[in-house]
Amino acid sequence: MSDALVGYLLSAGALLLFTTSTLVTKAASSRIQLGLGFLIATVVNVGFSALAFAVQLAVQGRSVQWNAQAFWLFVLAGAFSTYLGRWFFYESVVRFGPARASIFQVSSPLFAALMAWLLLGERLTLLVAGGMAMAIGGLVLVSYKPGFFSRRQAVVNTVSSPGSPPMTIKPTVHERLLRSALLLGLGSSLAYAIGNVLRGAAVRDWNEPILGALAGAVCGLVLHLAFSPGKRGLVARLRAASRSGAGLYVLIGVCTISAQVCVISSMRYIPLAIATLVTLCTPLLVFPLSHLLFKDQEDITAATLLGSAMTLIGIFIIVMR
């Protein structure tokens, strides 16, 4: 089996795992508040990757050859992907909806390819670049929903007192930033791209994808606990949370950390921009499966079918180059 085929199989496995976690998230989010649920998932990220690493050590029967530089690259990748990228993405989902938020994610492979070219010396042929452009264009069509580009009405607060006209309170700079779909969407895409580039650089010098995923998960969990609001009542909310919902977030945690291990491993065999692109193709599976599993989903349109075809053709061009 060729190295390239191994890389594609690993990235395809990550695609299936990310798709599963996305579908389970829809069912889980109705039972447990999203922020609390993803705290559970992040804790499971750490626990499951630690268990997997212990099994790896037992099977290998040898110690890990330490590489401090690669280890800290994995840690920094966790700060960008597990915490910052996830925060940007879910903040945009809450404020602007999943369709508006997810469409920005298609730019992540472009950021990753640019940074890999500048920092790691990766080069893509014109044929592969064309295939990536077609696949990304197809994902845009799949993710696009009517009204995406319509101007969002500004939201301002008004206060009034008896006998006086209402006064408009201008939003703060922080509030204006959080209302920008462009800032939140591209911020998430860029954070994920930086995290992937850091992981790609680390795994090529230090072939320890499980330990790398564990290091990033620990960093993401620490940052989540340090900066997330509502920590005071966290234990009480966990005790009162739905058991079935918590179980679903445990499954999400297992799927997401397993997918990260697959993505990190694939970057040793194929360009990281391509690995990122393949794992980003979740809309191709999520949209039709959601339509079958959740009857309240929007219909599959001609644009969805055209975008799916373009994406599959683009991926075929990349794989068969």
C-alpha positions in Angstrom: 0.0 0.0 0.0 1.5 3.4 -1.0 2.0 6.2 1.4 -0.4 8.4 -0.5 -3.2 5.8 -0.2 -2.5 5.5 3.5 -2.9 9.2 3.9 -6.1 9.3 1.9 -7.6 6.4 4.0 -6.7 8.1 7.2 -8.2 11.5 6.1 -11.3 9.6 4.9 -11.6 8.0 8.3 -11.4 11.4 9.9 -14.2 12.6 7.6 -16.5 9.8 8.7 -15.7 10.4 12.4 -16.3 14.2 12.1 -19.6 13.5 10.2 -20.7 11.2 13.0 -19.9 13.8 15.7 -21.8 16.5 13.7 -24.9 14.4 13.4 -24.8 13.4 17.1 -24.3 17.0 18.1 -27.7 17.9 16.6 -29.4 15.3 18.8 -27.3 16.1 21.9 -27.7 19.9 21.8 -31.4 19.6 22.4 -30.7 17.8 25.7 -27.7 19.7 27.1 -26.7 23.3 26.6 -23.9 23.4 23.9 -21.2 25.0 26.0 -21.6 22.5 28.8 -21.8 19.7 26.3 -18.6 20.6 24.6 -16.9 20.8 28.0 -17.9 17.2 28.5 -16.6 16.4 25.0 -13.3 18.1 25.7 -12.8 16.2 28.9 -13.5 13.0 27.0 -11.0 14.1 24.4 -8.3 14.1 27.1 -9.4 10.9 28.8 -9.8 8.8 25.6 -6.5 10.0 24.0 -4.7 9.3 27.3 -6.2 5.7 27.3 -5.2 5.3 23.6 -1.7 6.4 24.4 -1.4 4.0 27.3 -2.6 1.2 25.0 0.0 2.3 22.4 2.8 2.1 25.0 1.7 -1.3 26.1 1.5 -2.7 22.6 4.8 -1.1 21.4 6.7 -2.2 24.6 9.1 0.8 24.3 9.3 4.3 25.5 8.7 7.4 23.5 11.6 9.2 22.0 11.1 12.8 23.3 11.0 15.8 21.0 10.3 18.9 22.9 9.9 21.2 19.9 7.3 19.0 18.3 5.5 18.5 21.6 5.1 22.2 22.1 3.9 22.6 18.5 1.1 20.1 19.3 0.3 22.0 22.5 0.1 25.3 20.5 -2.0 23.6 17.9 -4.5 22.7 20.6 -4.7 26.3 21.7 -5.6 27.3 18.1 -7.9 24.4 17.1 -9.4 22.8 20.2 -10.0 26.1 21.9 -9.8 29.2 19.7 -11.1 27.8 16.5 -13.9 26.0 18.3 -14.9 29.2 20.2 -15.0 31.3 17.0 -17.0 28.7 15.1 -19.6 28.0 17.8 -20.0 31.7 18.6 -20.7 32.3 14.9 -23.1 29.3 14.8 -25.1 30.7 17.8 -25.2 34.3 16.4 -25.6 33.7 12.7 -26.7 30.1 12.2 -24.9 27.0 11.0 -25.3 27.7 7.3 -23.8 31.2 7.6 -21.0 30.0 9.9 -20.0 26.8 8.0 -19.6 28.5 4.6 -16.5 30.3 5.9 -14.9 27.0 6.8 -14.2 26.2 3.2 -11.4 28.8 3.3 -9.5 26.8 5.9 -7.6 24.6 3.3 -6.6 27.8 1.4 -5.1 29.3 4.5 -3.4 26.0 5.3 -2.0 25.6 1.8 -0.6 29.2 1.9 1.0 28.8 5.3 2.3 25.3 4.4 3.9 26.8 1.3 5.4 29.7 3.2 6.5 27.8 6.3 7.0 24.2 5.4 7.9 24.4 1.7 4.9 22.4 0.5 4.1 22.9 -3.1 1.0 21.8 -5.0 0.9 21.2 -8.8 -1.5 23.2 -10.9 -3.7 20.1 -11.4 -4.0 19.6 -7.6 -4.6 23.3 -7.0 -7.3 23.2 -9.7 -8.9 20.2 -8.0 -8.8 21.9 -4.6 -10.5 25.0 -6.2 -13.2 22.9 -7.7 -13.8 21.0 -4.4 -13.9 24.2 -2.4 -16.3 25.8 -4.9 -18.5 22.7 -4.6 -18.5 23.0 -0.8 -19.6 26.6 -1.1 -22.6 25.6 -3.1 -23.4 22.7 -0.8 -23.2 25.0 2.3 -24.9 28.0 0.7 -28.4 28.9 1.8 -30.6 31.7 0.2 -30.2 35.0 2.0 -26.7 34.4 3.1 -25.4 37.5 1.6 -28.4 39.7 2.6 -27.5 42.6 4.8 -27.9 41.8 8.5 -29.9 44.4 10.4 -27.9 46.1 13.1 -29.1 45.5 16.7 -29.0 48.3 19.1 -30.3 48.7 22.6 -32.7 51.5 23.6 -33.5 52.9 27.0 -36.2 55.4 27.9 -37.5 57.1 31.0 -41.0 58.5 31.5 -41.6 61.7 29.6 -38.4 61.5 27.6 -37.7 60.1 24.1 -35.8 56.7 24.0 -32.0 56.9 23.7 -30.0 54.6 21.6 -27.0 52.9 23.2 -24.2 52.4 20.8 -22.7 48.9 20.9 -19.2 48.6 22.4 -16.3 47.6 20.2 -16.4 44.1 21.7 -20.1 43.8 20.8 -19.5 45.1 17.2 -16.8 42.5 16.8 -19.1 39.7 17.9 -21.7 40.8 15.5 -19.4 40.5 12.5 -20.0 37.2 10.7 -16.9 37.9 8.6 -14.6 38.3 11.6 -16.0 35.2 13.5 -16.2 33.0 10.4 -12.7 33.8 9.1 -11.3 33.8 12.6 -12.5 30.2 13.0 -11.2 29.2 9.6 -7.8 30.8 10.2 -7.4 29.3 13.7 -8.2 25.8 12.4 -5.7 26.3 9.6 -2.9 27.5 11.9 -3.6 24.5 14.2 -3.4 22.1 11.2 -0.1 23.6 10.0 1.4 23.3 13.5 0.3 19.7 13.7 1.6 18.9 10.3 5.0 20.4 11.1 5.1 18.5 14.4 4.1 15.0 13.2 6.7 15.1 10.4 9.5 15.5 12.9 7.9 13.4 15.6 5.6 10.5 14.6 3.4 10.5 17.8 -0.1 11.5 16.6 -1.8 10.1 19.7 0.4 11.9 22.1 0.2 15.0 20.0 -3.6 14.9 20.0 -3.5 14.3 23.8 -1.2 17.4 24.3 -3.5 19.6 22.2 -6.6 18.3 24.0 -5.1 19.1 27.5 -4.2 22.6 26.3 -7.7 23.1 24.9 -9.3 21.9 28.1 -7.2 24.1 30.3 -8.0 27.2 28.2 -11.7 26.3 28.2 -11.8 26.0 32.0 -9.8 29.2 32.4 -11.8 31.5 30.1 -15.3 30.0 29.8 -18.0 31.8 31.8 -20.2 30.1 34.4 -17.6 28.1 36.2 -19.0 28.7 39.6 -22.1 26.5 39.0 -20.4 24.0 36.8 -20.6 21.0 39.1 -24.3 21.6 39.9 -25.1 21.9 36.2 -23.2 18.7 35.4 -25.2 16.9 38.1 -28.5 18.2 36.8 -27.7 17.5 33.2 -29.5 14.9 31.1 -27.8 11.5 31.4 -28.6 10.6 27.8 -27.4 14.0 26.6 -24.1 13.6 28.5 -23.7 10.1 27.0 -24.1 11.6 23.5 -21.4 14.2 24.2 -19.1 11.4 25.4 -19.6 9.8 22.0 -18.8 13.2 20.4 -15.6 13.4 22.4 -14.5 10.0 21.3 -15.3 10.7 17.7 -13.6 14.1 17.5 -10.3 13.1 19.2 -10.2 9.9 17.1 -10.7 12.1 14.0 -7.9 14.4 15.1 -5.5 11.4 15.5 -6.4 10.3 11.9 -5.9 13.8 10.5 -2.5 14.2 12.2 -1.4 10.8 11.0 -2.5 11.5 7.4 -0.3 14.6 7.3 2.8 12.4 7.3 1.8 10.9 4.0 -0.1 13.6 2.0 0.1 17.4 1.9 -1.7 18.9 4.9 -3.8 21.2 2.7 -5.2 18.1 1.0 -5.8 16.3 4.3 -7.6 19.4 5.6 -9.7 19.5 2.5 -10.8 15.9 2.6 -11.8 16.2 6.3 -13.7 19.4 5.5 -16.1 17.5 3.1 -18.5 16.7 6.0 -21.4 18.7 4.3 -21.4 16.1 1.5 -22.4 13.5 4.1 -24.1 15.6 6.8 -26.7 17.3 4.5 -28.2 14.1 3.0 -27.9 12.1 6.2 -29.6 15.0 8.2 -32.4 15.0 5.6 -33.0 11.3 6.2 -32.5 11.3 10.0 -34.1 14.6 10.9 -37.3 15.3 8.9 -37.3 19.0 9.7 -34.2 19.7 7.5 -34.4 21.7 4.3 -34.8 20.0 1.0 -31.7 19.0 -1.0 -31.6 21.6 -3.9 -30.1 21.5 -7.3 -27.3 23.7 -6.0 -26.6 21.0 -3.3 -26.4 18.3 -5.9 -24.2 20.4 -8.2 -21.9 21.4 -5.4 -21.6 17.7 -4.3 -20.7 16.7 -7.9 -18.1 19.5 -8.1 -16.5 18.5 -4.8 -16.4 14.8 -5.7 -14.8 15.6 -9.1 -12.3 17.9 -7.4 -11.3 15.2 -4.9 -11.1 12.6 -7.7 -8.7 14.9 -9.6 -6.5 15.3 -6.5 -6.4 11.5 -5.7 -5.9 10.4 -9.3 -3.3 13.1 -10.2 
